[in-house]
Amino acid sequence: MKLNILAIGRAKPSPETELVTSWMNRLPYGGNLLAFESSLPSGVKRQADESGKITDWLDRNAPSHHRLVCLDPQGQDTSSEALAKLIGTWRDEGVAGCYFAIGGADGHHHSLQKRASKMIAFGRATWPHMLCRVMLAEQLYRAEMILKNHPYHRGN
């Protein structure tokens, strides 16, 4: 199953961008980072526009049997092992692609949240947008290694 990140905001060349690319390239079944932007000012309209762009892209490009996971501060705090189990379950069910959405400064619109199969969080801390991309890409790779019983992930 291909694992993909859908993120709000274009990334400039940076060490963080290089790290995301590195982790995504290591995924055994491949993965992409797709970025979406809005020119609207911050607020509810911008949030709806950004989430709408993700929804429109999914409707046009995602396989019919896919899953959407929204990263959100109100989502379930998820361990690496739990994420691996979720990905493994969906893969066993024949899911063709999984999309992890990172919202902009205003978060995800409720319409996109309702569409999500799962909402997860990386703890209670607020992370810079680019570091969130890096952490998610690494966690997707880690999940794949857990599923393969690879020594990359050594549980405590």
C-alpha positions as CSV (number, residue, x, y, z in Angstrom):
1,M,0.0,0.0,0.0
2,K,1.4,3.4,-1.0
3,L,1.6,5.9,1.9
4,N,1.2,9.6,1.0
5,I,1.3,12.9,2.8
6,L,-1.1,15.7,1.8
7,A,0.2,19.0,3.3
8,I,-0.9,22.5,3.3
9,G,1.8,25.0,2.2
10,R,4.6,24.8,-0.3
11,A,8.0,23.9,1.2
12,K,11.1,25.8,0.2
13,P,14.4,24.0,-0.1
14,S,15.6,23.3,3.4
15,P,17.1,20.5,5.6
16,E,13.6,19.6,6.6
17,T,12.5,19.2,3.0
18,E,15.5,17.0,2.4
19,L,14.6,14.8,5.4
20,V,11.0,14.4,4.2
21,T,12.2,13.4,0.8
22,S,14.7,10.9,2.3
23,W,12.1,9.2,4.5
24,M,9.5,9.0,1.7
25,N,12.0,7.5,-0.7
26,R,12.8,4.8,1.8
27,L,9.2,3.5,1.9
28,P,9.0,0.0,0.5
29,Y,5.9,0.6,-1.5
30,G,6.6,4.2,-2.3
31,G,5.0,7.4,-1.2
32,N,4.6,11.0,-2.2
33,L,4.3,14.4,-0.6
34,L,1.7,16.6,-2.2
35,A,1.4,20.3,-1.2
36,F,-1.7,22.5,-1.5
37,E,-1.9,26.3,-1.0
38,S,-4.6,28.9,-0.6
39,S,-4.2,32.6,-1.2
40,L,-7.1,33.5,1.1
41,P,-6.4,35.3,4.4
42,S,-6.2,33.2,7.6
43,G,-9.6,32.1,9.0
44,V,-12.5,29.9,8.3
45,K,-12.7,30.6,4.5
46,R,-9.0,29.7,4.1
47,Q,-9.5,26.5,6.2
48,A,-12.4,25.5,4.0
49,D,-10.5,26.3,0.8
50,E,-7.4,24.3,1.9
51,S,-9.5,21.3,3.0
52,G,-11.5,21.6,-0.2
53,K,-8.4,21.4,-2.3
54,I,-7.4,18.2,-0.6
55,T,-10.9,16.7,-1.0
56,D,-11.0,17.7,-4.7
57,W,-7.6,16.1,-5.2
58,L,-8.6,12.9,-3.5
59,D,-11.8,12.7,-5.5
60,R,-9.9,13.0,-8.8
61,N,-6.8,11.0,-8.0
62,A,-7.0,8.6,-5.1
63,P,-7.9,5.0,-5.7
64,S,-11.5,4.2,-4.8
65,H,-10.5,2.0,-2.0
66,H,-8.3,4.4,0.0
67,R,-8.1,5.7,3.6
68,L,-7.6,9.3,4.8
69,V,-6.0,10.1,8.1
70,C,-6.1,13.7,9.4
71,L,-3.4,14.9,11.7
72,D,-5.1,17.1,14.3
73,P,-4.4,18.2,17.8
74,Q,-7.7,16.7,18.9
75,G,-6.9,13.4,17.2
76,Q,-5.9,10.3,19.1
77,D,-2.4,10.3,20.4
78,T,-0.9,7.3,18.5
79,S,2.2,5.2,19.2
80,S,4.4,4.0,16.4
81,E,3.2,0.4,17.1
82,A,-0.5,1.5,16.9
83,L,0.2,3.3,13.6
84,A,1.9,0.2,12.2
85,K,-1.0,-2.0,13.2
86,L,-3.5,0.4,11.6
87,I,-1.5,0.5,8.3
88,G,-1.1,-3.3,8.4
89,T,-4.8,-3.9,9.0
90,W,-5.7,-1.6,6.1
91,R,-3.1,-3.3,3.9
92,D,-4.6,-6.7,4.8
93,E,-8.0,-5.4,3.8
94,G,-6.7,-4.5,0.4
95,V,-6.6,-0.8,0.8
96,A,-4.7,0.6,-2.2
97,G,-3.5,3.9,-0.8
98,C,-3.4,5.8,2.4
99,Y,-3.3,9.6,2.6
100,F,-2.1,11.5,5.7
101,A,-3.3,15.1,5.7
102,I,-1.5,17.9,7.6
103,G,-3.6,21.0,7.9
104,G,-2.5,24.6,7.7
105,A,-2.4,27.1,10.6
106,D,-6.2,27.0,10.8
107,G,-6.4,23.2,10.9
108,H,-8.7,21.0,8.8
109,H,-12.3,22.0,8.0
110,H,-14.9,19.8,9.6
111,S,-15.9,18.4,6.2
112,L,-12.5,16.9,5.7
113,Q,-12.4,15.6,9.3
114,K,-15.7,13.9,8.8
115,R,-14.3,12.2,5.7
116,A,-11.3,10.9,7.5
117,S,-11.1,7.2,8.5
118,K,-9.0,8.2,11.5
119,M,-7.7,11.4,13.3
120,I,-4.4,11.2,15.0
121,A,-2.1,13.5,16.9
122,F,1.6,13.6,17.7
123,G,1.1,14.4,21.4
124,R,-0.2,17.6,22.9
125,A,2.7,19.8,21.8
126,T,2.4,22.1,18.8
127,W,5.0,21.3,16.2
128,P,6.3,23.6,13.4
129,H,4.6,22.6,10.1
130,M,7.9,21.5,8.4
131,L,8.9,19.4,11.4
132,C,5.5,17.7,11.5
133,R,6.1,16.6,7.9
134,V,9.5,15.2,8.8
135,M,8.0,13.4,11.9
136,L,5.2,11.9,9.9
137,A,7.4,10.7,7.1
138,E,9.7,9.1,9.6
139,Q,6.8,7.5,11.4
140,L,5.4,6.0,8.2
141,Y,8.9,4.5,7.5
142,R,9.0,3.2,11.1
143,A,5.6,1.7,10.7
144,E,6.7,-0.2,7.6
145,M,9.8,-1.5,9.5
146,I,7.7,-2.6,12.4
147,L,5.5,-4.6,10.0
148,K,8.6,-6.2,8.6
149,N,10.1,-7.0,12.0
150,H,13.1,-4.9,10.9
151,P,15.5,-4.0,13.7
152,Y,15.1,-0.3,12.8
153,H,12.4,-0.1,15.4
154,R,13.5,-1.4,18.8
155,G,10.7,-1.3,21.3
156,N,11.5,-0.6,25.0
